[in-house]
Amino acid sequence: MFDRATRQRGIGSMLMGAIQAAAESLSARMIVLETQSCNEAAIAFYRRNGFSIIGFDLYTYSNTDPERHEVRIEMGKKLK
């Protein structure tokens, strides 16, 4: 995770761009990632970078995930 001084400088978006370029060079049709529903900053970042929610799993981490607001969210971005 980046410290506060490093955030909002575009580094994460540049990394996402590099990942997308690598995926496209391999003729991938989609990039898929996972995060937790409680990680609102990450979800907002991924949405800003063109990802949308494509699925979730209520019990990936433990049987009490929903009660602890730690649902696994899958996000994806279609490639050209």
C-alpha positions in Angstrom: 0.0 0.0 0.0 1.2 3.5 -0.8 1.8 6.0 2.0 -0.1 9.3 2.1 2.7 11.2 0.4 2.7 8.8 -2.5 -1.1 8.8 -3.1 -2.9 10.8 -5.7 0.2 11.0 -8.0 -1.0 8.6 -10.7 1.4 5.8 -9.8 -1.4 3.2 -9.3 -3.1 4.2 -12.6 0.2 3.9 -14.4 0.7 0.4 -13.0 -2.9 -0.5 -14.1 -2.0 0.8 -17.5 1.1 -1.4 -17.7 -1.0 -4.4 -16.6 -3.6 -3.6 -19.3 -0.9 -3.3 -21.9 0.7 -6.6 -20.9 -2.7 -8.3 -21.0 -3.5 -6.9 -24.4 -0.2 -8.0 -25.7 -1.1 -11.5 -24.7 -4.5 -11.2 -26.4 -6.4 -11.5 -23.1 -10.0 -10.6 -23.3 -10.4 -9.3 -19.8 -8.6 -8.3 -16.6 -10.1 -9.7 -13.4 -9.2 -8.7 -9.9 -10.5 -9.3 -6.4 -10.9 -7.0 -3.4 -12.9 -6.9 -0.2 -16.2 -5.0 0.0 -14.9 -3.1 3.0 -12.0 -1.7 0.9 -14.0 1.3 -0.4 -10.8 3.2 -1.5 -9.7 0.3 -3.7 -13.1 -0.2 -5.2 -13.3 3.5 -6.1 -9.8 3.4 -7.6 -10.6 0.3 -9.7 -13.8 2.0 -10.9 -11.9 5.1 -11.9 -9.7 2.8 -14.0 -12.6 1.2 -15.9 -13.4 -1.8 -13.8 -16.9 -2.9 -12.8 -18.2 -5.4 -10.3 -18.7 -8.8 -12.0 -19.2 -11.1 -9.0 -18.9 -11.7 -5.3 -18.4 -14.5 -2.8 -20.0 -14.3 0.6 -17.8 -16.9 2.3 -14.3 -16.8 0.8 -12.5 -15.7 3.9 -14.6 -17.2 6.7 -18.1 -18.3 7.6 -18.8 -14.9 9.2 -17.6 -12.7 6.4 -21.0 -11.0 5.7 -21.4 -10.1 9.4 -17.9 -8.5 9.3 -18.6 -6.8 6.0 -15.7 -8.6 4.3 -17.3 -10.0 1.2 -15.0 -10.9 -1.7 -15.8 -8.8 -4.7 -14.6 -9.6 -8.2 -14.1 -6.7 -10.6 -13.4 -6.9 -14.3 -12.5 -4.8 -17.3 -13.1 -5.9 -20.8 -10.2 -5.4 -23.2 -10.4 -4.7 -26.9 
